[in-house]
Amino acid sequence: MSELRNIIVPLITVFGVIIIAMSMAAGLIWLERRLLALWQDRYGPNRVGPFGLLQVLADLIKIISKEDWVPPFADAAVFVVAPAAMFIPVLLTFAVISYTPGIAVTDLNIGLLFFLAMSSLTVYGVVLAGWASDSKYSLLGGMRAAAQMLSYEVFMSLSLMGVVMLAGSFDLRQIVEAQRGLWYVVPQFPGMLIFLTAGVAETRRLPFDLPEAEGELVAGFHAEYSGMKFALFFIEEYLGITLVSVLISVLFFGGWLGPLLPPLAWLAIKTMFFISLFILLRATFPRPRYDQLMSFGWKVMLPLALTNLVVTGGIILAAR
Amino acid sequence: MISLLKGMWQVFLHTFRRRVTIQYPEHVDYLPPRWRGRIILSRDPDGEERCVACYLCAAACPVDCISLQATEDAHGRRYPASFRINFSRCIFCGYCEEACPTDAIQLTPDFEMCEYDRQNLVYEKEDLLISGPGKYHDYNFYRVAGISIGGKDKGEAERESPPIDPLGLLP
């Protein structure tokens, strides 16, 4: 009996996480359009179903029935693999997040490192997509994505090390438990800002969406993609937003910790707040020039992250 | 940094603004009478066709979407035997209305003319001709024009003097 439990409970968790993550990604398409419209004094999709919620379904039907086309000039094998190579690492990261004390797919003691590793792997998907498309705009988008994501990864990991030092663990559950007294957003406020910036850049969202900048590169690395492969890129983007929002809540805002409401509700509220913040960022800021993006990363954010690291380490040493 | 936050706050304040979108099929906005929409051919107050088939509208049309054929009735009144407007080409610029010497062709405040079949956008004369005078209620070209038709000779129009005999010697 207990053996059966040992199989079924993890299975339910795994599929529950996948289904919730995927439907979050789909629902975010609707949420983003509605919120952008709200902030631009429009309505957005409000025709299909209540509040336009079934727009997601309509989009899904449309995108599945689209022709799944591989350009004759493309490197077909890599072209097909690239969306999956981008999509799978992001989905894998959801496995190491502990959503409540009890719900987690796996309690990896190096969960945070796993996240950093997986977010590096998504770069391959972008670069391969840009390269395999064999078109100049795709290639430019891929190259930009590679440079941008590598540069911003450097201080993204550095910004998280302050949290790791304070909690003394890479395990996300222990990081949350260590925040029982005080959320890490207070001692690690610069770290939070740096991680937020890096998170926006890692998910290639506005204002750091230079790899797919519509105005200059058509659609960047996914210009040649259509149908379900194109949809995979988009689901990956929205999964990435969800992931970064969950991680900010877990690492800096106490994850599931909170009074009255059940733990999962607290995590959901915090995550939704940061998702909305992402969309607000998109609604507000124009896209910087590419050299501005790079110099901002290397000359501002990296020194800031290092300073944060040194100061945090110094304070911990002095307090010991 | 402060300016970035200020910008985000300003955008966030739009949450509480009124939305400017007009929910079209439920709420139809007011269209002024001079709105350039569906083209019609009007009739004069007596119920006769105003169009004299002068081809000026077809000549003025920048996209050549108007084609017509002139003919004459028993009274000597010119009228179009056929009048065709291809609305899949029409850009609703209103030049035909400006060119029309008899106020026959008019643009109306109606734009709901979608069709599933492109061929249905070609309007024939019976589709264009309406039973009323359109925007100009009292205007009747033949009653003010100095042209003679059956039942009205030269000099019999409103505010028109009798014709002068150019060969006469009187001052």
Interface residues (C-beta under 8 A of the other chain):
Chain A: A37 L38 W39 Q40 D41 R42 Y43 L280 L281 A283 T284 F285
Chain B: L4 G7 M8 Q10 V11 F12 H14 T15 R17 R18 R19 V20 T21 Q23
